[in-house]
Amino acid sequence: MPPLVPTPGAADANTFASLAEYKTYLASKLHAAPWVAEALAGTTLDEALSVDLIVSCRVLSFALAWTGSATSPSTQSLPWPRDGMVNINKYPIANTVIPDGVKLAQCELAYQLHNGDLFAQNEAADRNVKSVVAGSVEVEFQSVDISSMEAVDIAMHRLGPEFDYTRLPLMVRIYLVPSWYTRTRVGAIYAVFEVA
């Protein structure tokens, strides 16, 4: 297992957040999973937590079409730090730092990944299949649910790969400033709703 390298702009960086930042995030969870207490009590789960961070960093790095541009595109291994970025209040973000929102999004994704495989391919659900009957062949499709943001995200993902970012859990995307990544537009609305 390679060591965690959270250094902004480093050629060997493999995480946005450090292990200490991830543990601080875990300590702040209101309804944390039982394994969190063990993770915070010592070093017994540090290797698993490091894997959580590396995998969640890879997912965030490739699942989103980040706006702006990498500060040192020829040398930095991760998409952050970036030039031309602003925070939620429209103030410039220094191109030498990784914003807290990116780190929090990574920590939430790492937490959720540790709890189970969020990205297991479910072809039947992706195709909106509710049931299949073999005798006399019958396929029943689910009704389209638009009663929640998650349901809309699932429906958007079915439209094609340009909507893959909708597979990131809402609690991950909520930490990211909407201007930090490209969201595909459908008609006059964004595929992912703004969070006030």
N, C-alpha and C positions, 0 to 999 in steps of 0.2 A: 504494500500500500504506500503510494507516494505521500510525502508530507504535504500538509495544506500550505498553499502559498497565496495569501490574500493581498499581496502587494499590488496596489493600483498600477497598471501599465507594465507590469513585469512580463518578460518573455515566457516565464514558467508558471505564471499565476494560474491557479486552477479553482479558485473560489472567490466570490465577492466578499463574503463575510468570514470572519475568523471563527474558530471553535469557541472562543470566549464569547463572541457576539451571539452565536447560535445558542449557547447555554443561557445567556441573559434573556434572549427571546423566549426560550422554553420556560424559564422561571416566571415569565409574565403571562403565560397562557392561563386563562380563567378555568377552563375545563380540560386540563391536560390529561393525556393518556397515562396509565399507570407506569409505563417505562420511564417517564420523564423524571420522577423522583429518584430513580436509580441513576439516571444519567447525571443528575445534578449532585448526587451524593459523593461521586468520586470519578475515577478514570476508567471504570470497567466497561463503559460503552463508548469511550472516545473514538475507537476505530470505526465503529458503526456510525457514529455521528459524523465522522470525517467523510465516510462514504456518502452519507445523506447530502452533505454539502457539495461534494464533487459532482454527484449526479444531478442535483437540483441546479447547480451552476451551468452544467451542460445543457439542460433542458431550457433554462431561461435564455441562454446564449443563442440557441438555435430556433426556439419556438416563436420568437418575436423579430419583426423587422424593425430594428432600432432606428430612430431618426438621428439627425446630426451625423457626425463622423468620428471614427476612432481617433484618439489623440495621436497615437503612433502606430498607424496601421501595419507597418512593415515589421514591427518588433513586439507589440503587445499581443498576448495570446487570447485575451477576452475582449468582448465588445465595449466594456467600460474600463477606463474613463473615456469620455467623449467630448468633442468640441461642439459648441453651439447649442448646449442644453440649458434649460431653465427649470427652476423648481416650481412647485404648485402656485407660488405667488409671483411667478414670472421673473424672478431674479436669476441672473446667470449662475450656473454651477461651475466651479473651478474645474479645469480639465486635468487636474491632478488627483481628484477624489472620486470615490464611488458613492453616490448619494445613499442616505439611510433608507430611502424607499426601495432601492434595488436590493439592499442587504436584507431588509425586512421581508420582501417578496421571496427572496431565496430561502430565508429561514422558515417561512410558512410552508413553502413548497417542500423543503427538506423534512419538516415535521410531518406533513401529509404523506410523503413518500415512505417515511419510516413506518407509518401506520398501515400501509398497504400499497398495492400497485395501482396507481391512479390511471395509468395509461394502457392497461391491458386492452387489446383490441376486441371489441364486441361487435362483430360484423352484423349480427341480427339487429342490434340496437341502432347501429349506424345506418342501416337500410330501413329503419322504422318498422321492422317486423315484430308483430305481437305474438303470433302463433303460426305453426305449420302443422297440417294434418296429412299423414302419408296416404291413408286409404282414400281414394277418390280425390287426391291432391287438392288441398285447399290452403291458401295463404291469407292470413288476416293481418292487415296493417294497423298500427296504432293511430289513434287520432292525433293530430298535431296540437301539442300543448304549448300555449304561449302565456300561461298563468304566472310564470316566474322568470327571472333573468336567466337562471340555469337552464330552464327548458328552451328558452330562445337561443341560448348559446349552443345547445345540442342540435337544434334545428339548423343553425347557421353552419355548424361544422359539417353537416351533411351536404352542404352546397359545394364544397371543394377545398383543396389544400390552402387556398388563400385565407381560409377561416380557421386554420389550425390553432391560432392563438386562443381561440375560444375553448380549447381543451384544457387550458390552464385553469385551475380552480378560481372561482370568483375571489376567494380570500387571498389569493396570491396577487391577482390583478388589481385589487383594491389599493395596494401599497404603491402602485406604479402611477406616475403622473401620465395622464392620457396623451400628452404631446411627446412622450418618450418613445412611442412606437406607433407604427402605421396600423390603422384599423380599417378594414375594408368597409366601404359604404354600400348600403343597400337602399336604393331610392334616396330619400332625404334624411334617413336616420343612420346613426352608427350601428354597426353590428354589436358592439359592446357599449352599454349605456354609460354615461358619465356618472361618476359618484361624487356627490356634493360634499 
